[in-house]
Amino acid sequence: MMPESQPIIAVHNVGKSFDVRRSLSDRLSGRPEQKVAALNDVSLSVAKGETVAVVGESGCGKSTLARCLVRLYGVNQGKILFYGKDIAVMRGQEQRAYNRRVQMIFQDPYSSLNPRMTVGQTLAEALLVNRICPRSQVRERIQDLLKLVNLPADAADRYPRQFSGGQRQRIGIARALSVNPECIIADEILSALDVSVQAQIINLLIELQQKLQLSLVFVSHDLRVVRYISHRVVVMYLGSIVETGLTEDIFNNPQHPYTKALLAAAPEVGLRRPAERRALTGELPSPLSPPSGCTFHPRCPQASDRCKIERPLLLSTSDTHRTACHLFPARADG
């Protein structure tokens, strides 16, 4: 069953670029500064209780988008709205409330925890700084959090180095949950874990989402997991969204050639028409010098002359499906 349609987070036409460090020779020769565009006109929304998966190759902008959502990066253009309020203009108490209500779980469970603090100290710090509960109730709250992520009570008195990777990721989840968030941004949180442990973490996330009515932005390159956990999928390529739709629509009826290539590279997820699979060839172009027109055209087996010149817009091809491809023109309203 799909969650409520009212978005908690709405991303509107967001762009993010970074300055490229210039070498000494660049400065001496007077070469102009360069910028790399990490996000280009990105728009999406996340409803209450919904899981939106963001997928694509490394370097496509997934993690940059995740960091923009939690204000680790500011955006250069566009807006990110939280219940209709632009997060860029939030200050003081309003900003602190947003930072609490939208939490991030990081990719590396080894480096995201302070090795000099026990698990209990890490959780207590989050509880006290955000004034979640009185100091007298901190110990009890820590025990509740550990139980919530299926860790033993004595974990509070141990250090991160005493836990496995999967257990550390559970600690990271507990820390994110400690401040009672409404939305969790999970950035490639399974990539450092064994496959068997990945399944446990995914099942835990689904259980917590249902229990706490969390919204989840799940950044991943693993399409098997994405199909299992998400309601909707956003496919990114070179900083732009090229296709988005309900999860089963994306997997059973992919439209963009890039989406088809991603699915072809992960045969275990299964397409209904295996004969149409085409493996992805070539390398991701440099974001410093993206191709003209459709940025995917140098790798696309169906590219035409139009694709080399005209950049396709992300347009609706059905009530729930949008694609940025000249092969799939927008549906006619009416």
N, C-alpha and C positions, 0 to 999 in steps of 0.2 A: 504494500500500500504506500502510495506516494505521500510525503509530508505536506504540511500546509504550504500554500503558494506564496505567502507573504515573505519577502526576503529579509533575512537578518543582515546580510552583507550584500551590497550591490556595487559592482565594479563598473565604472562607466568610462570607456575610451581612454584607458590608462596607458601612458607611455613612460618608460624609464630608460635613461641612458647613463653611461659612465664615461668619465674622462679617461683616455688612454695615456699612461705614463710615457712621457717623451724622453728619449735618450739624449745624451749630451750632444751627439752629432746633430740630432733633430733641432735642438735649441740653437746651436752654433750656425746651422744653415738656414735658420728662420722658417723651418717647416711649420705650418699651422697646427694647432692642437686638433686631435682627433677625438671623436666620441663614438662609442659602440652602443647601439640601440639594443637593449636587452628585452624590452617590451614595446610592442607597437599596437596601439589602439585596441587594447584588450578590454572586453566587456563580458561579465558573467554575474550570476547571482547565486546565493546560497540561502535556502529556506530553512526554517526551524525543523530540526530533526532529520535533515537531508544530508546525504554524503555525496559530494561532488568530487570526482577523481580528475586530476590534471595529469595528462600523460604526454610523452614525447621523448625524443632522444636527449642525451646529455647535451647541454648547451642551448636548449630550446626556450629557456626562460622560466621553467617551472619553479625553481627555487627562488628566483628573483621575485616572482609573483607572490610566493609564500611570505617572503620577508617584507614585501610591501604591505601585505595584509596585517602584519603585526607591528608595523611602523619601524622596523629595523632599517628600512629604506624609505625615503620620501619619494614621491612620484614627480616627474617633470611635467606631466600633463594629465588631464582627466581627473576623476574623483573616485574615492572609495568611500561609500556611505555605510554607516552602521545605524540601522533603523532610521534611515533617511538623513542622518547627520554626517557631514563631511569630516572624516577623521583627521584631516590635515589642519583643521581650524580648532580642534579640541585642545584645551589647555587646562592645567591645574587638576582639580578633582575630576572633571569630565574625562580628561586624558587618562588619569590613573584608573578610572572605572573601566574605560575601554581596554586598557592593558590587562586588566583582570578578567574581563569577560571574554576576550579573545586570546587564547593561549596557544603556544607553539610547542610541539614535541620535535626535537632535533634528530638529525640523521644518525649521529655518532653517539651511542650511549656511553662511550668511554670518556670523551672529552667534554660532554655537556654537564657532567657532575663534578663538583669540587672534591678532589681526592682527600683534602684535609678535613672535611666535615663528614660526620656520620650521617646516615640516612635521616635519622631523627632531627639532627640539626638543620639539614637541608630543608626538610618539610616545615620545621618550626619557623625558620626564617621567613618562608613564604607566608605562613599563617599570620605571623606577628606584623610583618611589614605591611601587609594588606588588611590588617585588623579584622581577620575572619572570625576570630573567637578570642575570648579573654585568655590571658596567660595560664590561668588555672585549668583551662580546658584543652590546652594544646596537646598534652600527652594523649588524652583520650581521642582527640581528633586524628592524631598521627596513627594510632592503632586502627581507627576506622578506615583511613586511607590505605594502609597496608593490606587490610582485609579485602578492600574493594578491588585491589589489583592482584590478589592471591599471593601475597608474600607473608611469611611468618612474622609473628609479633616481635621476635628478637632481632629482626632486620633493622629496627630503629637504632640499635646500639652498634651496628657494624659499619664499615667503610666501603665505598664503592668497589675498591680492589678485591673485596671478598665475595663479589657476586659475579655470576656469568653475564654474558652480553644480554641475553633475554631478560634476566632479572634486573639488570641495570635499565633496560628500556622500560620495564614495569615501574621502576622508581621514577623515571622521567615522566611517565604517564601519571603517577601519583602526585608528583610535584605540580603538573599542569592542572590536575583536578582539585588540588588543595584550595584554590582560590574561587571555586564554584563558577567555572566559565560556562558560557553558552555555546561557544564555538571553539573547536580544536583544529589547528593547522598542523598536519602531520607530514613532515618533509622527508620522504624516502626513509622512513623509520625502520624498514625491514632490511635494507641493503647490507647491513653489517652482521646479519643474523643467519644462522643455519635454517634450512628449509623447514625442518620440524618445529623449530622455535617460532618461525614466522607465522605458522598456522595458529599457534597458541596466542600470539599477540593480536592477530586479526580477530580471532574469536572473542578475545577479551574486549577489543574496541567495539565490536558489534554489541556485545552484552552491555557495556557501559553506555553506549549511545542510546540503546532502548531503555535502559534503567533511568538515565539522567536526562533524556530528551536533548542530547547534544547535536549540534550541527558539526559536520566534519568536512574539511577540505583535505583530501588525501592525494598527496603528490607522489607519483610512482612511475616506474618504467615497466613494472611487472603486470602484464595484462591479465594473467590468471587471477591475481589478487584483486585487481580492479573490477573484474566481472563479478567476483564474489561479494565485494563489499559495497559497491557504489550504486546510487540511484541514477546519476547522470555522469556523463564523461565529457571532458573538455580536452580536445587534441590540439597540442601546440607544435608549431614548427617555426624555428628561427624568430622567436619572440611574438608570433601572432597565433591567434586561434584559427585553425583551418576547418574544424568540424566540431560540433557539439550536439548532444542529443541524449535521450534515455539510453541507459546502458545496453539493454537488449537490442535496441535499434542500431546502435553503433556496432555491436558485435555481429548481429544477424544481417544488417543491411548497411555496411559501410559505404560511404559515397566518395569521399575524397581519396585520390590515389595514394596519398601518404598514409591515411588510416588503413587502407587495404594492405599496404606494404608492412606496416607495423604488425598487423594481425598475421600476415604471412610469415613473419619472422618468429612468431610464437604459435606454432601449429597446435600446441596442446589446448589452446583456448577454443579452437574449432570454428570454422566458418561453414555455413550451410552449402556454399558453392566452392569447394576446394579447387576446382579447375580454374577459377578466376584469380587465384592467388598469384601475386607477383612479388618476388623478393626485392627488398630495398637495395639499390646499388648506389655507389658513389659515396662521397663524404659530405657532411654538413658544411655548407659554404661559410666563409668567414663573415661574422656579423659586422665587421669593419667595412666590408665591400659586398653587400648582399646583391643577388641577381636582380635584374630589372623585372618588371611585371610580376608574375607569380613567382615567389622565391623558391618554389619547389620545382620549377620547370626544368632545370638542368638534370634532375634525377627522375623526372616523370616519364613513363613510357607512352603516355597519351598526350604529351604537350603539343600544342599547335603554335603557329606564329603569333596568334593573339595572346597566348600565355606568356610569351617572351616580352610583350609590350605592355599589356594591360593587367594591372593587379586586380584580382577578383575580390569582391566584397563578401563578407560573411552574411548570407541571406537565408531566409527561411525556405526550406524545401518541403516542409510539412508543419503541422501544429507544434511539434516538439523537436524538430530537427533543423539545424542550420549548417550550411556548408559554404566554404569559400573556394569555389571551383567553377570555371566556365562550362564544364560538362554538365553542371546541375544548376540551371538558372532558377531564379526565385519562382515560387508558385504564383499563379495568378490569383489575386483576391477576388472574392465574389461569391 
